[in-house]
């Protein structure tokens, strides 16, 4: 069973197997653990890549660079079909990271949170794994950044976590980790 963080290509991916729903098919414990781990890893990847792109587009990326091919593939995977980032004018880049821009806080946090929410369904363990993966991805981006991420990335992280926490709360799950 495979879950992908390339949200833009999910519907056309031939190698992706359908995720069994909670209502129509039973899944084994091993399959459930595999799904949980995939959600965690992919939430990590989308959070990390999103924070990295926000930094690159906002022009505050210091020495951070992604390989061009991987960068372009990630952009296509999340549905960005605009002008290549390297070809943007300062005004065009500013528009992309503006409040309503494709890489702004609102749209980016929604993409990250919706990936976790949709992947978790109504499974508390999957929610926790996805939430953990998001936080880990932001921490890894911060480490690669060499310090605190730009304000836009911090706001995005806070908003994405808030959205996942609200979805968990709405399903009756405690936001606190009860195993601690």
Residue frames relative to the residue before (quaternion, step in Angstrom):
aa qw qx qy qz dx dy dz
X 1.0000 0.0000 0.0000 0.0000 0.00 0.00 0.00
X 0.0723 -0.8193 0.5687 -0.0064 3.60 -0.79 0.97
X 0.0988 -0.7541 0.6477 0.0454 3.54 -0.98 0.92
X 0.1768 -0.8200 0.5399 0.0694 3.57 -0.82 0.94
X 0.3898 -0.6999 0.5464 0.2443 3.54 -1.17 0.67
X 0.5312 0.5864 -0.4211 0.4434 3.59 1.27 0.03
X 0.1725 -0.8557 0.4803 0.0853 3.54 0.42 1.28
X 0.6514 0.5453 -0.3228 0.4172 3.58 1.01 -0.73
X 0.7587 0.3638 -0.2055 0.4997 3.59 1.12 -0.50
X 0.3512 0.7702 -0.4805 0.2293 3.59 1.21 0.11
X 0.7093 0.4804 -0.2858 0.4294 3.56 0.80 -0.94
X 0.7543 0.3769 -0.2237 0.4889 3.59 1.07 -0.55
X 0.4892 0.6694 -0.4394 0.3458 3.60 1.22 -0.09
X 0.3157 -0.7827 0.5119 0.1603 3.56 -0.66 1.13
X 0.6816 0.5013 -0.2969 0.4427 3.59 1.10 -0.61
X 0.5751 0.5888 -0.3819 0.4204 3.58 1.23 -0.21
X 0.2882 -0.7527 0.5698 0.1606 3.54 -0.77 1.05
X 0.5531 -0.6088 0.4308 0.3713 3.60 -1.04 0.59
X 0.4124 -0.6745 0.5520 0.2651 3.54 -1.11 0.73
X 0.4276 -0.6962 0.5127 0.2638 3.54 -0.84 0.97
X 0.3752 -0.7235 0.5287 0.2373 3.56 -0.91 0.84
X 0.6064 -0.5714 0.4148 0.3657 3.52 -1.26 0.36
X 0.7234 0.4791 -0.2405 0.4351 3.55 1.13 -0.53
X 0.7668 0.3883 -0.2150 0.4638 3.59 1.01 -0.64
X 0.8097 0.1047 -0.0448 0.5757 3.60 1.07 -0.59
X 0.3902 -0.6739 0.5672 0.2680 3.54 -1.14 0.62
X 0.1774 -0.7589 0.6138 0.1261 3.53 -1.16 0.61
X 0.5315 -0.6297 0.4587 0.3325 3.52 -1.16 0.58
X 0.6599 -0.4907 0.3832 0.4206 3.55 -1.29 0.30
X 0.6455 0.5219 -0.3203 0.4565 3.59 0.99 -0.82
X 0.6435 0.5050 -0.3240 0.4753 3.59 1.00 -0.78
X 0.6378 0.5230 -0.3257 0.4622 3.59 1.00 -0.79
X 0.6589 0.4977 -0.3066 0.4735 3.59 0.97 -0.84
X 0.6315 0.5310 -0.3219 0.4643 3.58 1.05 -0.78
X 0.6510 0.5021 -0.3112 0.4767 3.59 0.94 -0.86
X 0.6405 0.5322 -0.3190 0.4526 3.58 0.93 -0.92
X 0.6792 0.4831 -0.2878 0.4716 3.60 0.89 -0.92
X 0.6448 0.5137 -0.3264 0.4624 3.61 0.98 -0.77
X 0.6317 0.5166 -0.3340 0.4717 3.59 0.98 -0.80
X 0.6502 0.5192 -0.3139 0.4573 3.58 0.92 -0.89
X 0.6974 0.4736 -0.2784 0.4601 3.58 0.80 -1.01
X 0.7019 0.4607 -0.2810 0.4649 3.59 0.90 -0.83
X 0.5978 0.5247 -0.3635 0.4850 3.60 1.11 -0.57
X 0.6074 0.5442 -0.3344 0.4724 3.54 1.06 -0.79
X 0.6938 0.4892 -0.2830 0.4464 3.59 0.78 -1.02
X 0.6922 0.4653 -0.3033 0.4608 3.60 0.83 -0.87
X 0.6331 0.5133 -0.3409 0.4684 3.61 1.03 -0.69
X 0.6550 0.5158 -0.3041 0.4609 3.56 0.92 -0.95
X 0.7029 0.4658 -0.2734 0.4627 3.59 0.77 -1.01
X 0.6434 0.5240 -0.3327 0.4482 3.59 0.98 -0.77
X 0.6579 0.4922 -0.3101 0.4782 3.58 0.93 -0.87
X 0.6430 0.5302 -0.3170 0.4527 3.57 0.99 -0.82
X 0.6665 0.4955 -0.3016 0.4682 3.59 0.92 -0.87
X 0.6257 0.5300 -0.3543 0.4494 3.59 0.94 -0.81
X 0.6586 0.5060 -0.3093 0.4632 3.57 0.97 -0.82
X 0.6677 0.5040 -0.3017 0.4573 3.56 0.93 -0.90
X 0.6930 0.4778 -0.2814 0.4608 3.58 0.87 -0.94
X 0.6826 0.4801 -0.3002 0.4619 3.58 1.00 -0.73
X 0.4914 -0.7038 0.4046 0.3155 3.58 1.30 -0.02
X 0.6131 0.5468 -0.3446 0.4543 3.59 1.24 0.27
X 0.3601 0.7918 -0.4355 0.2317 3.54 1.09 0.64
X 0.3562 -0.7591 0.4907 0.2367 3.62 1.18 0.05
X 0.7974 -0.2574 0.2055 0.5056 3.58 -0.66 -1.07
X 0.4608 0.6998 -0.4405 0.3223 3.62 1.22 0.19
X 0.0900 0.7895 -0.6021 0.0784 3.59 -0.82 1.00
X 0.2365 -0.7274 0.6228 0.1643 3.54 -1.15 0.64
X 0.5531 -0.5638 0.4615 0.4040 3.55 -1.10 0.49
X 0.5878 -0.6414 0.3702 0.3255 3.54 -0.87 1.03
X 0.6749 0.5058 -0.3053 0.4422 3.61 0.82 -0.95
X 0.6612 0.4955 -0.3034 0.4747 3.61 0.90 -0.91
X 0.6331 0.5458 -0.3136 0.4506 3.53 1.01 -0.89
X 0.6851 0.4785 -0.2833 0.4705 3.57 0.86 -0.98
X 0.6403 0.5200 -0.3231 0.4639 3.60 1.00 -0.78
X 0.6407 0.5106 -0.3286 0.4700 3.57 0.97 -0.79
X 0.6441 0.5285 -0.3244 0.4479 3.58 0.91 -0.88
X 0.6585 0.4895 -0.3055 0.4831 3.57 0.94 -0.88
X 0.6521 0.5520 -0.3058 0.4203 3.57 0.99 -0.86
X 0.7317 0.3790 -0.2413 0.5127 3.59 1.09 -0.59
X 0.6461 -0.5815 0.2986 0.3941 3.56 1.28 0.25
X 0.4760 0.6478 -0.4680 0.3671 3.61 1.19 0.23
X 0.0081 -0.8117 0.5823 -0.0449 3.54 -0.65 1.17
X 0.4199 0.7357 -0.4419 0.2953 3.55 1.24 0.34
X 0.7860 -0.3005 0.2701 0.4678 3.46 -1.40 -0.28
X 0.5744 -0.5747 0.4323 0.3910 3.64 -1.02 0.64
X 0.5913 -0.6177 0.3898 0.3419 3.57 -0.93 0.96
X 0.6685 0.5188 -0.3053 0.4368 3.60 0.91 -0.88
X 0.7017 0.4656 -0.2621 0.4713 3.60 1.17 -0.49
X 0.4878 0.6840 -0.4264 0.3353 3.60 1.25 -0.02
X 0.4155 -0.6445 0.5719 0.2914 3.53 -1.17 0.65
X 0.6782 -0.4680 0.3542 0.4422 3.58 -1.23 0.23
X 0.6565 0.5151 -0.3087 0.4565 3.59 0.98 -0.83
X 0.6595 0.5035 -0.3070 0.4662 3.58 0.98 -0.86
X 0.6440 0.5081 -0.3179 0.4755 3.59 1.01 -0.81
X 0.6385 0.5281 -0.3200 0.4594 3.57 0.99 -0.82
X 0.6406 0.5242 -0.3203 0.4607 3.57 1.03 -0.79
X 0.6478 0.5332 -0.3210 0.4393 3.61 1.02 -0.77
X 0.7558 0.3431 -0.2051 0.5186 3.60 1.05 -0.68
X 0.4040 0.7068 -0.4803 0.3266 3.58 1.26 0.24
X 0.7593 -0.3926 0.2647 0.4464 3.55 -1.28 0.20
X 0.7893 0.2804 -0.1436 0.5270 3.60 0.90 -0.89
X 0.4573 0.7156 -0.4257 0.3124 3.59 1.28 0.11
X 0.6925 -0.4949 0.3403 0.3997 3.55 -1.28 0.48
X 0.7698 0.2895 -0.1615 0.5455 3.61 1.04 -0.76
X 0.3827 0.7185 -0.4860 0.3178 3.57 1.22 0.41
X 0.7329 -0.4350 0.2997 0.4287 3.55 -1.31 0.26
X 0.6818 0.5206 -0.3055 0.4133 3.59 0.77 -1.00
X 0.7487 0.4058 -0.2407 0.4656 3.60 0.61 -1.09
X 0.6628 0.5031 -0.3210 0.4523 3.60 0.95 -0.78
X 0.6651 0.4838 -0.3170 0.4723 3.61 0.90 -0.84
X 0.6235 0.5308 -0.3402 0.4622 3.60 1.06 -0.68
X 0.6437 0.5140 -0.3330 0.4588 3.61 0.94 -0.82
X 0.6752 0.4908 -0.2955 0.4648 3.58 0.89 -0.94
X 0.7029 0.4668 -0.2760 0.4603 3.59 0.75 -1.03
X 0.6656 0.5061 -0.3154 0.4487 3.60 0.90 -0.85
X 0.5823 0.5550 -0.3824 0.4546 3.59 1.09 -0.58
X 0.6864 0.4666 -0.2836 0.4803 3.60 0.88 -0.92
X 0.6708 0.5105 -0.3009 0.4460 3.59 0.83 -0.99
X 0.6962 0.4602 -0.2810 0.4739 3.60 0.85 -0.92
X 0.6647 0.5054 -0.3022 0.4598 3.57 1.03 -0.74
X 0.6871 0.4916 -0.2778 0.4572 3.57 1.06 -0.73
X 0.2322 -0.7785 0.5482 0.1989 3.59 1.05 -0.65
X 0.7145 -0.3666 0.2989 0.5155 3.56 -0.51 -1.21
X 0.4757 0.6856 -0.4168 0.3605 3.57 1.28 0.36
X 0.4175 -0.7434 0.4694 0.2295 3.58 -0.52 1.21
X 0.6543 0.5171 -0.3238 0.4468 3.60 0.91 -0.85
X 0.6454 0.5072 -0.3220 0.4717 3.59 1.02 -0.74
X 0.6115 0.5353 -0.3459 0.4689 3.57 1.04 -0.74
X 0.6736 0.4963 -0.2980 0.4595 3.57 0.84 -0.96
X 0.6547 0.5090 -0.3138 0.4625 3.59 0.96 -0.85
X 0.6654 0.5016 -0.2975 0.4660 3.58 0.95 -0.86
X 0.6380 0.5192 -0.3160 0.4727 3.56 1.01 -0.85
X 0.6491 0.5115 -0.3012 0.4757 3.57 0.97 -0.90
X 0.6551 0.5172 -0.3084 0.4564 3.58 0.98 -0.84
X 0.6174 0.5374 -0.3415 0.4620 3.59 1.03 -0.77
X 0.6864 0.4873 -0.2848 0.4586 3.55 0.79 -1.05
X 0.6441 0.5178 -0.3149 0.4667 3.58 0.97 -0.84
X 0.6459 0.5262 -0.3187 0.4520 3.60 0.97 -0.82
X 0.6549 0.4895 -0.3126 0.4835 3.57 0.98 -0.80
X 0.6404 0.5191 -0.3302 0.4597 3.61 1.00 -0.79
X 0.6536 0.5051 -0.3146 0.4677 3.59 0.98 -0.81
X 0.6286 0.5172 -0.3363 0.4736 3.57 1.02 -0.75
X 0.6431 0.5227 -0.3166 0.4615 3.57 1.00 -0.80
X 0.6373 0.5196 -0.3231 0.4684 3.59 0.99 -0.83
X 0.6793 0.4729 -0.2937 0.4781 3.59 0.91 -0.88
X 0.6149 0.5523 -0.3356 0.4519 3.55 1.13 -0.67
X 0.4021 -0.7304 0.4559 0.3115 3.55 1.18 -0.63
X 0.7947 -0.0077 -0.0123 0.6068 3.54 1.18 0.50
X 0.7925 -0.2889 0.2271 0.4868 3.50 -1.25 -0.43
X 0.4661 -0.6733 0.5042 0.2745 3.57 -0.99 0.90
X 0.6421 -0.5014 0.3918 0.4275 3.59 -1.22 0.33
X 0.6814 -0.5113 0.3495 0.3900 3.55 -1.21 0.57
X 0.6242 0.5507 -0.3475 0.4317 3.61 0.96 -0.80
X 0.6734 0.4830 -0.2958 0.4751 3.60 0.98 -0.80
X 0.6283 0.5242 -0.3338 0.4680 3.58 1.03 -0.72
X 0.6534 0.4986 -0.3071 0.4797 3.58 0.98 -0.84
X 0.6347 0.5320 -0.3237 0.4575 3.58 1.01 -0.83
X 0.6494 0.5142 -0.3151 0.4633 3.57 0.92 -0.91
X 0.6697 0.5015 -0.3040 0.4556 3.58 0.83 -0.96
X 0.6753 0.4933 -0.2939 0.4629 3.61 0.92 -0.90
X 0.6522 0.5079 -0.3210 0.4623 3.63 0.94 -0.83
X 0.6544 0.4958 -0.3107 0.4790 3.59 0.94 -0.86
X 0.6263 0.5425 -0.3262 0.4551 3.58 0.99 -0.83
X 0.6709 0.4994 -0.2987 0.4596 3.59 0.94 -0.88
X 0.6584 0.4839 -0.3094 0.4864 3.60 0.97 -0.82
X 0.6400 0.5236 -0.3257 0.4584 3.60 0.95 -0.83
X 0.6478 0.5107 -0.3208 0.4654 3.59 0.99 -0.82
X 0.6433 0.5125 -0.3232 0.4680 3.59 0.96 -0.83
X 0.6422 0.5093 -0.3205 0.4748 3.59 1.00 -0.79
X 0.6523 0.5164 -0.3030 0.4648 3.57 0.94 -0.93
X 0.6560 0.5259 -0.3064 0.4463 3.57 0.96 -0.90
X 0.6862 0.4477 -0.2703 0.5057 3.58 1.19 -0.57
X 0.5718 -0.6298 0.3601 0.3830 3.58 1.30 0.05
X 0.4958 0.6447 -0.4384 0.3825 3.58 1.22 0.33
X 0.4637 -0.6405 0.5326 0.3017 3.54 -1.11 0.73
X 0.4334 -0.6927 0.5121 0.2646 3.54 -0.99 0.83
X 0.6256 0.5250 -0.3320 0.4719 3.56 1.19 -0.51
X 0.4469 -0.6607 0.5269 0.2933 3.56 -1.10 0.70
X 0.3027 -0.8067 0.4885 0.1378 3.55 -0.37 1.27
X 0.5910 0.5803 -0.3687 0.4219 3.61 1.24 -0.22
X 0.5555 0.6336 -0.3901 0.3712 3.60 1.21 -0.33
